[in-house]
Amino acid sequence: GRADPTRRHTYAVASLLGHSGPDISLEHYIHVCDLLFMLWRDQDASAPAIKSLKIEASISKSTFYRWLANDPSHVPARLARKQPWLREKFPKIRIRESVEPAPPRIPQKSVKLEPAIFQNVWRLLHEHSFHGRPLEELALEIGIPMDAAKKMLERANEISDRRVLRGKKGFQHRMLEVNFDRRQKDERKRLPCPEAPRTEADKAIADTLGKQLSVLMVQQPDLCQSVFDYYIENAWSDRTHLPFKDPEEPAAARNFIQFLASLGIKKSSLDMLSYDPDERSRNLSAWRKALDLPRGYPIRKIATPSKTSIKARKWLAIKPVFDADPARSSSEEMTSIAFRYLMVMGAIISAGIS
């Protein structure tokens, strides 16, 4: 390697400290530049001029003067730390003797189910698992009790660690995967954060459903809890439909359809699949009767997920269908990732309010 300092040295230090990048190390852990600047400033009589300070801070003169007028402690440490030096260098500036501190944040006693709760809790999970920020600080920041934040984190980790039932090789739910060390490209870590919507269409669906779901979790908590639990237990990792196994036990399917209807998703917007190839299927007839579906309601028939599975003939799979996203290349994937995201986040949040 080279003896001269390079950018790679900062990445190496960040890697040794276990940080995601040099920005975290320099911002929170390395305090050398500001201390050296203070020593130099105290010993050197040639203090920097206002123009130099402006250039260093990349701000306008008016902004810099406003910082000094409000409180010198608001000025970054690399520019100025001590009030006597400021008064000596800028005698025309009137520095306020006292500034009222910001009111302390009061810990909340309960979780407020508002539309922003999904994004706020997702940010809490991401900031804690990826950046290592204290959970108590994040809970205070988004306004939820500490015990609720702990329960949500435990539930998120539990969902993230769930393996598929068949083979136990893959994970059941889609979570973010990151690489903390760029030198080890194959070593990726799963975060307890479900994949969030990315396209504008998915974000719009998440906003609309999120508003309705936050209200529904207040009005019908038992229904939401039962649907969330079933979804976490039975959702497929590689398919968008939710399977229901037996027409003689249709309670879970009926709850799911009622849940979707409460979100404004009608039966006409559902895509149903049957895995019974028989032309006159008794299983299909039983499902129609159990779910109050008219005889002409469209239910597509496809091959069973496993050719040797006879039990799958009884299955009925359901998914909500939204308007096709023009950004997608196939019309087959009409179920938004926003729905999967809200279902997993709903299960995580409900753990903190139950």
N, C-alpha and C positions, 0 to 999 in steps of 0.2 A: 504494500500500500504506500501511499504518499505520506511524507512527513508533514506537509502543509495542511492546515485545517480546510476541510471541504464540507459541503452540505451533508455528505454521508455520515459525518461524525455526529450530527444532531439526531439523525435517524437511528444510529447505533445506540446512542445514549437513551433515546426514547424506548427502543426495544429492550434494553437491559432493565429499565425501570418498569417495564410492563405497560407502557402507554400506547395509545393508538397512533400517535404521531408526535412530531416535535412541537406542534402548536400547544398540546396539552402540557408538555414538560416545561416549555418556556413561559407559559402563562401562569401556571400554578406552582411550580416547584423550583425554578431557577431564579434566584434573586441576586444577580451579580451586577448587571448593568446599572440598575438604579442606585445601588449602594456605591459603586465606583463613581458614578456621576456626582453623588452628594459629596464624596470626599474631594473630588477634583474641584467642585464648585466652591467649597469652603476654603481651599488652599490657594486657588488661582484668583487673582484680583480682576482678571479680564473676564468678567461674566458675559455670557452671550447677550447680544442685542435682541430687541424685539423682533427684528426681521428674521434672525436666525431661529428664534423660537417658532415663529410662524411657519418657516420652511420645514422645520423638524416635525412639527405637529400636523402639517398639511391642512391647516385651518385658516380661516380669514382672521384679520385683526379684530374685527368686531366680536367674533366668537370667542377669541382668546381673552379679550377684555371682559366679556360677560362671565366667563369662567372665574376670573379673578375677582370680579365684583360679588359673585354669589358666595364663593367660599374657596380658598386656595386648595383645600383638600380635594376638590373636584378635579384639579389639574393633574394630569398623569405624572407619575413620580419622576419620569425621565426629564420632565421639563422644569418643575419647580416643586420643592417640598416645604421650605421654611418660609414663614410669613415675614420675618425681618428682612430677608433678602429681597422679597417681593416689594416691600415698602421702600427699600433703598433703591431698587432698580426702577420702580414705577411709582414715584411719589404722588402722582395725580390720581391714582386709583384709590377709591375709598373701599376698604375691606370691612365687611360686616363683622362685628365683634362676636356675634353668636348667631347660629343658624339652627332653627328648630329641627331636630332629627325626625326622620320618617317614622310614623307610628309603627310599633311592632306588629307583626302578623300574629293573629290569634288563631291557635289550632281549632279546627272545626270539630264538632261533636258527631256529625253525621255526613254522609255522602249526598250531595245534591245531584239528582239525576237530571241534568240539562244536556242539550245536544252536544255541547263541547266536552262532555265527560269522556267520550270515546277517544278523541284526539289527545286530551290531557293525560289520561291514564296510559295511552300508548307512549306518549313522550316520557312519562315517568319511568316506564319499563325500559325504554331505549336509553335514556340518560343514565340510569342506574347500572344497567348491564353492560353498556358499551363504554361510557365515559367514566363510570365508577363514582358518580355523585352520590352523596349520602341519601338514603331513602327518606330520612326524617326531613331533610331540607327540601326534597322534591315534594313530599306530601304537604308540607306547609305552603309551598309555592303554588300548587294547584288547588289547595283548599279542601283536603280530605283528611280524616283522622289517621294517625300513624298505625293503629291496629288494623284499619281497613286497608291501608297500603300494604302491610305485611301479608294479609290474607290474599290480596290480589296478586302479589308477587309469587306467593306459594302456588296459587292456582295456575298462574302463567307458566311457571317452571314445570308443573305437573303436566300441563297440556303439551308443552314443548317436548317433553321426554317420552310422550306416548309413542309406542311402536305399532306398526301395522300388525293385525292379528295373524296374518298368514306369513310365516317365515321369520317375523320379528327383525327383518333386516332394514326396513325403511321406517320413516317417521309418518305418523298418521296425519299430522297437520302441518301446513306450510308456514314456516317461520323464517325470519331473516337469518342469513348466514354471512358472517364477516371473517376477514382474515386480519388478525391483529399484527402479525409479523409478515411483512411483504417478502421476506427472504424464504419463508416456508409457504409457497403458494398453495400446496395441497392441504395444509392444515387450516381448516375452517371451523369456526365455532358458531353453534346455534344460539341465537338470542331469544328470550321469551317474548318476542314481539311478532305478531302475525304480519304477513305481507300486507302492506297498506296499499290502497288504490293509487295508481299512477296517472292513468289517462284522465282527461277532462271528463269524459263520459262516466267513468267509474267514480270519480270524485263527486260528480253531481248526484249519482245514485246514492253514494254514501251519505251525502248531506241530507237528501230527502228522507231516506230510510232512518237515518240517525235521529232526526227530529221526532219521527213517529215512534221509534223504538224506545227512546228515552221516556216518552209519555206512557207507553204501554207497560214498561217495567215498573212504573208507579201504580198504574191502574190495575194491572193483572200480574202481580209478581209470581204467583204460583204457576200460571200458564207459561210465563217466560222461563222460569227456572226448570220446569219439566222439559221444555223444548230445547233449552241450552244443554241440559245434561244428556238428552238423547243424541243431540247433534255431536257433542264431543265424543261420546261413546261409539257412534256408528258411522260417522261421516267417512267417505272414502278419500284417500289421499290423491288418487289419480282420476277421479270422476267428480262431476259437479252435482250429480243426483244424490239424494239422501234415501237409502234403502229402508224398507219396512218389510219385516220377515214373514208375518203370518196374518192372513185375513181374518182368522178367528180371534186375534188380539189386535184390533184396529185402533186402540186408544191413542197410541203415539202418533199414528198417521192423522187421526182426526184432530188432535191437538196442534199438529204442525200446520194443517190447512186452516184451522181457526186462527192460529198465530199469524200466518201470512195474510189472511183476510183482514185482521186488525191493523196490519201495516199498509193496507190498501192494495194488496195483491190478490186479485180475484182468481177464481178457479179457471177462468178462461185464459189466464196468463201463466198457467202451470203446464209443465211438460211431464207426462207420466209414461213410465216404461214398464212393460211386463216381460218376464223371462220365461213364460210358458208358451211354447210354440204351438200348442194344440189350437185348432181352429175354433172349437167350442170349449173354451177353457172354464172349468169350474172355479179355479182360483180367481180368474178375472171377474167372473160373475159375483163371486163372494166379495171381492174388493169393491165393485160398483155398489153393491147393496150396503156394505158397511160404511162407505163414505158418501152415500146419498148422491151418487153420480148417475146421470141419465144414461139410458142405453146407448145413445149416439155420441157420448162424450169420447173424444179421441184418446186412445191409449195405444202407444206404439209397442210393437213386439220386436224384441231383439234377442240375440243368442245370449245364453247365460254367461256370466263372467268366467266361470270354470266349466269346461265341457263335461266333467265328471260329477258336477254338483247337481243332484236331484232336488235338494232343498230349495235351490234358487228358483224353481218353477213357481213357488208360492210368493216370491218377492214382488213388491211393487216399489219402484223408485220414483221420487218426485223432486223436481227442481223448479224454482221460479224463473220465468223468462222475462227479460227486459228488452228494451229497444236495442237493435243491433248497433254495436259501436263501429263506425266507419274506419277506425284505426285498426281494427282486427281484420286479418286476412281471410278468416273463415266465418261463415254465418253459424256454424255448429256451436261455437263457444259464445252462446248468447247469455249465459249466466255470468253476471258481473262478479269480479273478485271482491267487490265491495260487500256483497252479501256474506261471503265466507268470512271476510274481515270483521263485520259487525257481529256475526254469530259467535266467533271466538272471543271478541272483545266483550260481548255481552256476558258470556260465561265467566270471564275473568272479573268483570265489575260486580256481577251478582254475588261473587264469593265475598266481596267486601261489605255488602249490605245485608247479607242473610244472617 
